[in-house]
Amino acid sequence: MNQFDETMKFDVDDAKAHNVKEIMTTVYNTLEERGYNPINQIVGYLQSGDPAYIPRHNEARNRIRHIDRDEIMEVLVRTYIEKEIHE
């Protein structure tokens, strides 16, 4: 069987999800504080992996680089779906 035919499972546990939320809150607030559009900058980082989208101020760049971009996206999607679809 071709490996691309199988569904892979991705799971971020609650402790990691909480850590991702804390880091993303810091990053978002830092971007806002520095006058950037936080959504655009975060999307740029998630798409490219280039940490230059995130400022060094408040250790935001170092903090976001300690978590996998896949984990960030999983938490963002889960949070959106839980809030917007499963209200």
N, CA, C and O atoms as a printed pandas DataFrame, in Angstrom:
     atom_number atom_name residue_name chain_id  residue_number  x_coord  y_coord  z_coord
0              1         N          MET        A               1    0.848   -1.185    0.000
1              2        CA          MET        A               1    0.000    0.000    0.000
2              3         C          MET        A               1    0.896    1.251    0.000
3              4         O          MET        A               1    1.896    1.305    0.715
4              5         N          ASN        A               2    0.537    2.216   -0.781
5              6        CA          ASN        A               2    1.276    3.461   -0.877
6              7         C          ASN        A               2    1.135    4.263    0.414
7              8         O          ASN        A               2    0.032    4.406    0.941
8              9         N          GLN        A               3    2.254    4.787    0.926
9             10        CA          GLN        A               3    2.216    5.552    2.182
10            11         C          GLN        A               3    1.379    6.819    2.084
11            12         O          GLN        A               3    0.926    7.341    3.103
12            13         N          PHE        A               4    1.169    7.318    0.877
13            14        CA          PHE        A               4    0.378    8.530    0.699
14            15         C          PHE        A               4   -1.125    8.250    0.692
15            16         O          PHE        A               4   -1.935    9.177    0.686
16            17         N          ASP        A               5   -1.487    6.978    0.694
17            18        CA          ASP        A               5   -2.890    6.605    0.742
18            19         C          ASP        A               5   -3.408    6.483    2.168
19            20         O          ASP        A               5   -4.618    6.432    2.388
20            21         N          GLU        A               6   -2.502    6.436    3.131
21            22        CA          GLU        A               6   -2.889    6.267    4.524
22            23         C          GLU        A               6   -3.058    7.624    5.199
23            24         O          GLU        A               6   -2.330    8.574    4.908
24            25         N          THR        A               7   -4.019    7.698    6.094
25            26        CA          THR        A               7   -4.238    8.922    6.856
26            27         C          THR        A               7   -3.294    8.938    8.048
27            28         O          THR        A               7   -3.248    7.999    8.841
28            29         N          MET        A               8   -2.544   10.026    8.154
29            30        CA          MET        A               8   -1.619   10.185    9.271
30            31         C          MET        A               8   -2.348   10.895   10.406
31            32         O          MET        A               8   -3.253   11.694   10.166
32            33         N          LYS        A               9   -1.955   10.603   11.628
33            34        CA          LYS        A               9   -2.565   11.249   12.783
34            35         C          LYS        A               9   -1.579   12.235   13.395
35            36         O          LYS        A               9   -0.415   11.912   13.630
36            37         N          PHE        A              10   -2.070   13.443   13.645
37            38        CA          PHE        A              10   -1.266   14.488   14.279
38            39         C          PHE        A              10   -1.991   14.921   15.530
39            40         O          PHE        A              10   -3.186   15.213   15.484
40            41         N          ASP        A              11   -1.285   14.968   16.653
41            42        CA          ASP        A              11   -1.930   15.298   17.912
42            43         C          ASP        A              11   -1.002   16.125   18.788
43            44         O          ASP        A              11    0.148   15.746   19.012
44            45         N          VAL        A              12   -1.486   17.229   19.272
45            46        CA          VAL        A              12   -0.749   18.070   20.207
46            47         C          VAL        A              12   -1.463   17.958   21.546
47            48         O          VAL        A              12   -2.653   18.256   21.645
48            49         N          ASP        A              13   -0.742   17.529   22.572
49            50        CA          ASP        A              13   -1.400   17.364   23.874
50            51         C          ASP        A              13   -1.744   18.717   24.497
51            52         O          ASP        A              13   -1.264   19.759   24.051
52            53         N          ASP        A              14   -2.576   18.683   25.522
53            54        CA          ASP        A              14   -3.086   19.919   26.134
54            55         C          ASP        A              14   -1.986   20.792   26.727
55            56         O          ASP        A              14   -2.061   22.018   26.637
56            57         N          ALA        A              15   -0.970   20.186   27.327
57            58        CA          ALA        A              15    0.123   20.973   27.911
58            59         C          ALA        A              15    0.880   21.727   26.828
59            60         O          ALA        A              15    1.206   22.903   26.993
60            61         N          LYS        A              16    1.157   21.050   25.725
61            62        CA          LYS        A              16    1.839   21.717   24.615
62            63         C          LYS        A              16    0.954   22.809   24.025
63            64         O          LYS        A              16    1.436   23.893   23.696
64            65         N          ALA        A              17   -0.338   22.523   23.893
65            66        CA          ALA        A              17   -1.267   23.509   23.344
66            67         C          ALA        A              17   -1.285   24.761   24.217
67            68         O          ALA        A              17   -1.308   25.877   23.699
68            69         N          HIS        A              18   -1.275   24.583   25.524
69            70        CA          HIS        A              18   -1.255   25.726   26.442
70            71         C          HIS        A              18    0.027   26.533   26.245
71            72         O          HIS        A              18   -0.012   27.763   26.232
72            73         N          ASN        A              19    1.155   25.854   26.092
73            74        CA          ASN        A              19    2.435   26.521   25.866
74            75         C          ASN        A              19    2.411   27.301   24.548
75            76         O          ASN        A              19    2.896   28.431   24.485
76            77         N          VAL        A              20    1.855   26.708   23.511
77            78        CA          VAL        A              20    1.740   27.382   22.211
78            79         C          VAL        A              20    0.894   28.644   22.360
79            80         O          VAL        A              20    1.249   29.694   21.826
80            81         N          LYS        A              21   -0.213   28.548   23.076
81            82        CA          LYS        A              21   -1.093   29.711   23.262
82            83         C          LYS        A              21   -0.374   30.833   24.003
83            84         O          LYS        A              21   -0.521   32.003   23.650
84            85         N          GLU        A              22    0.402   30.485   25.025
85            86        CA          GLU        A              22    1.154   31.513   25.765
86            87         C          GLU        A              22    2.170   32.200   24.867
87            88         O          GLU        A              22    2.284   33.426   24.867
88            89         N          ILE        A              23    2.904   31.407   24.106
89            90        CA          ILE        A              23    3.919   31.972   23.216
90            91         C          ILE        A              23    3.271   32.827   22.132
91            92         O          ILE        A              23    3.756   33.920   21.838
92            93         N          MET        A              24    2.191   32.351   21.538
93            94        CA          MET        A              24    1.532   33.118   20.489
94            95         C          MET        A              24    0.940   34.423   21.019
95            96         O          MET        A              24    0.905   35.426   20.306
96            97         N          THR        A              25    0.480   34.410   22.257
97            98        CA          THR        A              25   -0.016   35.644   22.874
98            99         C          THR        A              25    1.118   36.648   23.022
99           100         O          THR        A              25    0.944   37.828   22.720
100          101         N          THR        A              26    2.274   36.190   23.481
101          102        CA          THR        A              26    3.444   37.065   23.613
102          103         C          THR        A              26    3.866   37.604   22.257
103          104         O          THR        A              26    4.129   38.798   22.108
104          105         N          VAL        A              27    3.928   36.726   21.274
105          106        CA          VAL        A              27    4.340   37.141   19.926
106          107         C          VAL        A              27    3.347   38.156   19.360
107          108         O          VAL        A              27    3.754   39.187   18.825
108          109         N          TYR        A              28    2.062   37.873   19.474
109          110        CA          TYR        A              28    1.028   38.781   18.967
110          111         C          TYR        A              28    1.155   40.163   19.631
111          112         O          TYR        A              28    1.162   41.188   18.948
112          113         N          ASN        A              29    1.253   40.177   20.955
113          114        CA          ASN        A              29    1.350   41.446   21.680
114          115         C          ASN        A              29    2.621   42.208   21.311
115          116         O          ASN        A              29    2.598   43.433   21.193
116          117         N          THR        A              30    3.718   41.496   21.132
117          118        CA          THR        A              30    4.978   42.136   20.747
118          119         C          THR        A              30    4.868   42.752   19.358
119          120         O          THR        A              30    5.317   43.876   19.138
120          121         N          LEU        A              31    4.275   42.025   18.428
121          122        CA          LEU        A              31    4.102   42.567   17.077
122          123         C          LEU        A              31    3.245   43.826   17.096
123          124         O          LEU        A              31    3.564   44.817   16.439
124          125         N          GLU        A              32    2.166   43.776   17.847
125          126        CA          GLU        A              32    1.295   44.953   17.966
126          127         C          GLU        A              32    2.053   46.128   18.585
127          128         O          GLU        A              32    1.973   47.258   18.104
128          129         N          GLU        A              33    2.773   45.845   19.638
129          130        CA          GLU        A              33    3.554   46.854   20.354
130          131         C          GLU        A              33    4.572   47.531   19.431
131          132         O          GLU        A              33    4.836   48.727   19.557
132          133         N          ARG        A              34    5.137   46.758   18.507
133          134        CA          ARG        A              34    6.153   47.281   17.596
134          135         C          ARG        A              34    5.548   47.914   16.344
135          136         O          ARG        A              34    6.283   48.391   15.479
136          137         N          GLY        A              35    4.213   47.923   16.237
137          138        CA          GLY        A              35    3.556   48.593   15.117
138          139         C          GLY        A              35    3.333   47.739   13.882
139          140         O          GLY        A              35    3.000   48.265   12.819
140          141         N          TYR        A              36    3.510   46.432   14.005
141          142        CA          TYR        A              36    3.280   45.521   12.880
142          143         C          TYR        A              36    1.840   45.025   12.896
143          144         O          TYR        A              36    1.161   45.095   13.921
144          145         N          ASN        A              37    1.380   44.523   11.752
145          146        CA          ASN        A              37    0.099   43.833   11.692
146          147         C          ASN        A              37    0.380   42.389   12.128
147          148         O          ASN        A              37    0.971   41.623   11.368
148          149         N          PRO        A              38   -0.041   42.008   13.352
149          150        CA          PRO        A              38    0.312   40.690   13.888
150          151         C          PRO        A              38   -0.136   39.522   13.018
151          152         O          PRO        A              38    0.598   38.544   12.875
152          153         N          ILE        A              39   -1.327   39.609   12.437
153          154        CA          ILE        A              39   -1.839   38.506   11.633
154          155         C          ILE        A              39   -0.945   38.300   10.404
155          156         O          ILE        A              39   -0.539   37.175   10.110
156          157         N          ASN        A              40   -0.642   39.383    9.695
157          158        CA          ASN        A              40    0.204   39.274    8.500
158          159         C          ASN        A              40    1.582   38.711    8.831
159          160         O          ASN        A              40    2.099   37.864    8.103
160          161         N          GLN        A              41    2.172   39.177    9.916
161          162        CA          GLN        A              41    3.514   38.729   10.293
162          163         C          GLN        A              41    3.517   37.257   10.684
163          164         O          GLN        A              41    4.417   36.511   10.299
164          165         N          ILE        A              42    2.518   36.842   11.445
165          166        CA          ILE        A              42    2.442   35.441   11.881
166          167         C          ILE        A              42    2.200   34.537   10.681
167          168         O          ILE        A              42    2.818   33.477   10.578
168          169         N          VAL        A              43    1.318   34.933    9.777
169          170        CA          VAL        A              43    1.072   34.136    8.565
170          171         C          VAL        A              43    2.363   34.046    7.751
171          172         O          VAL        A              43    2.703   32.972    7.254
172          173         N          GLY        A              44    3.073   35.139    7.611
173          174        CA          GLY        A              44    4.346   35.120    6.882
174          175         C          GLY        A              44    5.322   34.136    7.501
175          176         O          GLY        A              44    5.992   33.387    6.790
176          177         N          TYR        A              45    5.404   34.138    8.822
177          178        CA          TYR        A              45    6.288   33.203    9.515
178          179         C          TYR        A              45    5.833   31.757    9.311
179          180         O          TYR        A              45    6.650   30.886    9.011
180          181         N          LEU        A              46    4.543   31.502    9.471
181          182        CA          LEU        A              46    4.039   30.133    9.336
182          183         C          LEU        A              46    4.238   29.592    7.919
183          184         O          LEU        A              46    4.562   28.417    7.745
184          185         N          GLN        A              47    4.048   30.434    6.919
185          186        CA          GLN        A              47    4.194   29.982    5.537
186          187         C          GLN        A              47    5.651   29.756    5.148
187          188         O          GLN        A              47    5.973   28.794    4.451
188          189         N          SER        A              48    6.517   30.636    5.596
189          190        CA          SER        A              48    7.902   30.601    5.123
190          191         C          SER        A              48    8.867   29.922    6.093
191          192         O          SER        A              48    9.871   29.346    5.675
192          193         N          GLY        A              49    8.562   29.991    7.381
193          194        CA          GLY        A              49    9.505   29.494    8.382
194          195         C          GLY        A              49   10.608   30.489    8.679
195          196         O          GLY        A              49   11.510   30.201    9.466
196          197         N          ASP        A              50   10.545   31.658    8.059
197          198        CA          ASP        A              50   11.576   32.680    8.242
198          199         C          ASP        A              50   11.310   33.454    9.532
199          200         O          ASP        A              50   10.307   34.161    9.627
200          201         N          PRO        A              51   12.191   33.334   10.524
201          202        CA          PRO        A              51   11.975   34.016   11.795
202          203         C          PRO        A              51   12.083   35.539   11.723
203          204         O          PRO        A              51   11.757   36.232   12.686
204          205         N          ALA        A              52   12.541   36.060   10.578
205          206        CA          ALA        A              52   12.659   37.514   10.427
206          207         C          ALA        A              52   11.303   38.208   10.476
207          208         O          ALA        A              52   11.249   39.423   10.666
208          209         N          TYR        A              53   10.211   37.472   10.311
209          210        CA          TYR        A              53    8.875   38.048   10.428
210          211         C          TYR        A              53    8.523   38.393   11.877
211          212         O          TYR        A              53    7.579   39.143   12.128
212          213         N          ILE        A              54    9.273   37.851   12.817
213          214        CA          ILE        A              54    8.987   38.032   14.245
214          215         C          ILE        A              54   10.126   38.842   14.866
215          216         O          ILE        A              54   11.291   38.481   14.701
216          217         N          PRO        A              55    9.814   39.926   15.576
217          218        CA          PRO        A              55   10.880   40.742   16.161
218          219         C          PRO        A              55   11.567   40.044   17.341
219          220         O          PRO        A              55   11.009   39.147   17.971
220          221         N          ARG        A              56   12.778   40.483   17.610
221          222        CA          ARG        A              56   13.537   39.963   18.760
222          223         C          ARG        A              56   13.022   40.535   20.081
223          224         O          ARG        A              56   13.249   39.956   21.143
224          225         N          HIS        A              57   12.342   41.653   20.013
225          226        CA          HIS        A              57   11.820   42.336   21.201
226          227         C          HIS        A              57   11.030   41.353   22.071
227          228         O          HIS        A              57   10.282   40.528   21.547
228          229         N          ASN        A              58   11.189   41.435   23.371
229          230        CA          ASN        A              58   10.510   40.555   24.341
230          231         C          ASN        A              58   10.810   39.068   24.114
231          232         O          ASN        A              58   10.044   38.201   24.535
232          233         N          GLU        A              59   11.935   38.784   23.442
233          234        CA          GLU        A              59   12.320   37.393   23.160
234          235         C          GLU        A              59   11.300   36.660   22.293
235          236         O          GLU        A              59   11.272   35.430   22.270
236          237         N          ALA        A              60   10.453   37.421   21.573
237          238        CA          ALA        A              60    9.388   36.812   20.770
238          239         C          ALA        A              60    9.953   35.864   19.720
239          240         O          ALA        A              60    9.425   34.767   19.538
240          241         N          ARG        A              61   11.014   36.263   19.028
241          242        CA          ARG        A              61   11.585   35.410   17.984
242          243         C          ARG        A              61   12.141   34.113   18.573
243          244         O          ARG        A              61   11.904   33.031   18.035
244          245         N          ASN        A              62   12.869   34.222   19.661
245          246        CA          ASN        A              62   13.415   33.017   20.291
246          247         C          ASN        A              62   12.312   32.090   20.782
247          248         O          ASN        A              62   12.403   30.871   20.636
248          249         N          ARG        A              63   11.283   32.666   21.357
249          250        CA          ARG        A              63   10.197   31.846   21.908
250          251         C          ARG        A              63    9.444   31.102   20.808
251          252         O          ARG        A              63    9.158   29.913   20.952
252          253         N          ILE        A              64    9.118   31.789   19.708
253          254        CA          ILE        A              64    8.339   31.135   18.652
254          255         C          ILE        A              64    9.153   30.053   17.952
255          256         O          ILE        A              64    8.587   29.085   17.444
256          257         N          ARG        A              65   10.463   30.206   17.922
257          258        CA          ARG        A              65   11.311   29.207   17.262
258          259         C          ARG        A              65   11.432   27.917   18.074
259          260         O          ARG        A              65   11.911   26.909   17.554
260          261         N          HIS        A              66   11.010   27.933   19.329
261          262        CA          HIS        A              66   11.071   26.735   20.178
262          263         C          HIS        A              66    9.875   25.818   20.003
263          264         O          HIS        A              66    9.806   24.761   20.631
264          265         N          ILE        A              67    8.932   26.209   19.155
265          266        CA          ILE        A              67    7.785   25.334   18.891
266          267         C          ILE        A              67    7.684   25.075   17.392
267          268         O          ILE        A              67    8.001   25.932   16.567
268          269         N          ASP        A              68    7.243   23.891   17.073
269          270        CA          ASP        A              68    7.071   23.486   15.677
270          271         C          ASP        A              68    5.963   24.309   15.025
271          272         O          ASP        A              68    4.925   24.552   15.640
272          273         N          ARG        A              69    6.178   24.733   13.797
273          274        CA          ARG        A              69    5.128   25.468   13.085
274          275         C          ARG        A              69    3.878   24.611   12.925
275          276         O          ARG        A              69    2.765   25.136   12.943
276          277         N          ASP        A              70    4.047   23.300   12.769
277          278        CA          ASP        A              70    2.890   22.402   12.668
278          279         C          ASP        A              70    2.057   22.441   13.947
279          280         O          ASP        A              70    0.827   22.405   13.893
280          281         N          GLU        A              71    2.723   22.514   15.085
281          282        CA          GLU        A              71    2.000   22.593   16.358
282          283         C          GLU        A              71    1.238   23.907   16.469
283          284         O          GLU        A              71    0.107   23.934   16.953
284          285         N          ILE        A              72    1.853   24.985   16.024
285          286        CA          ILE        A              72    1.180   26.288   16.053
286          287         C          ILE        A              72   -0.081   26.226   15.195
287          288         O          ILE        A              72   -1.153   26.646   15.628
288          289         N          MET        A              73    0.052   25.700   13.975
289          290        CA          MET        A              73   -1.097   25.626   13.076
290          291         C          MET        A              73   -2.194   24.732   13.644
291          292         O          MET        A              73   -3.377   25.048   13.519
292          293         N          GLU        A              74   -1.810   23.616   14.269
293          294        CA          GLU        A              74   -2.804   22.716   14.847
294          295         C          GLU        A              74   -3.594   23.416   15.944
295          296         O          GLU        A              74   -4.818   23.293   16.006
296          297         N          VAL        A              75   -2.899   24.152   16.811
297          298        CA          VAL        A              75   -3.578   24.869   17.896
298          299         C          VAL        A              75   -4.454   25.974   17.336
299          300         O          VAL        A              75   -5.570   26.173   17.818
300          301         N          LEU        A              76   -3.980   26.698   16.332
301          302        CA          LEU        A              76   -4.783   27.762   15.737
302          303         C          LEU        A              76   -6.054   27.216   15.099
303          304         O          LEU        A              76   -7.134   27.775   15.287
304          305         N          VAL        A              77   -5.930   26.132   14.349
305          306        CA          VAL        A              77   -7.102   25.531   13.700
306          307         C          VAL        A              77   -8.064   24.988   14.747
307          308         O          VAL        A              77   -9.271   25.215   14.663
308          309         N          ARG        A              78   -7.533   24.271   15.730
309          310        CA          ARG        A              78   -8.397   23.714   16.784
310          311         C          ARG        A              78   -9.148   24.817   17.521
311          312         O          ARG        A              78  -10.349   24.698   17.759
312          313         N          THR        A              79   -8.454   25.879   17.880
313          314        CA          THR        A              79   -9.071   26.989   18.611
314          315         C          THR        A              79  -10.156   27.646   17.768
315          316         O          THR        A              79  -11.237   27.949   18.272
316          317         N          TYR        A              80   -9.875   27.867   16.493
317          318        CA          TYR        A              80  -10.863   28.471   15.600
318          319         C          TYR        A              80  -12.100   27.589   15.482
319          320         O          TYR        A              80  -13.226   28.066   15.627
320          321         N          ILE        A              81  -11.890   26.314   15.222
321          322        CA          ILE        A              81  -13.025   25.402   15.038
322          323         C          ILE        A              81  -13.846   25.283   16.313
323          324         O          ILE        A              81  -15.076   25.295   16.265
324          325         N          GLU        A              82  -13.179   25.170   17.444
325          326        CA          GLU        A              82  -13.915   25.065   18.709
326          327         C          GLU        A              82  -14.740   26.315   18.974
327          328         O          GLU        A              82  -15.852   26.226   19.494
328          329         N          LYS        A              83  -14.207   27.474   18.622
329          330        CA          LYS        A              83  -14.901   28.737   18.889
330          331         C          LYS        A              83  -15.975   29.038   17.847
331          332         O          LYS        A              83  -17.090   29.425   18.198
332          333         N          GLU        A              84  -15.649   28.866   16.589
333          334        CA          GLU        A              84  -16.535   29.299   15.505
334          335         C          GLU        A              84  -17.519   28.236   15.025
335          336         O          GLU        A              84  -18.617   28.572   14.580
336          337         N          ILE        A              85  -17.153   26.985   15.105
337          338        CA          ILE        A              85  -18.005   25.939   14.555
338          339         C          ILE        A              85  -18.723   25.155   15.638
339          340         O          ILE        A              85  -19.891   24.803   15.478
340          341         N          HIS        A              86  -18.043   24.880   16.728
341          342        CA          HIS        A              86  -18.619   24.066   17.802
342          343         C          HIS        A              86  -19.026   24.909   19.006
343          344         O          HIS        A              86  -18.841   24.480   20.145
344          345         N          GLU        A              87  -19.562   26.067   18.781
345          346        CA          GLU        A              87  -19.945   26.961   19.889
346          347         C          GLU        A              87  -20.920   26.325   20.814
347          348         O          GLU        A              87  -21.338   26.945   21.792
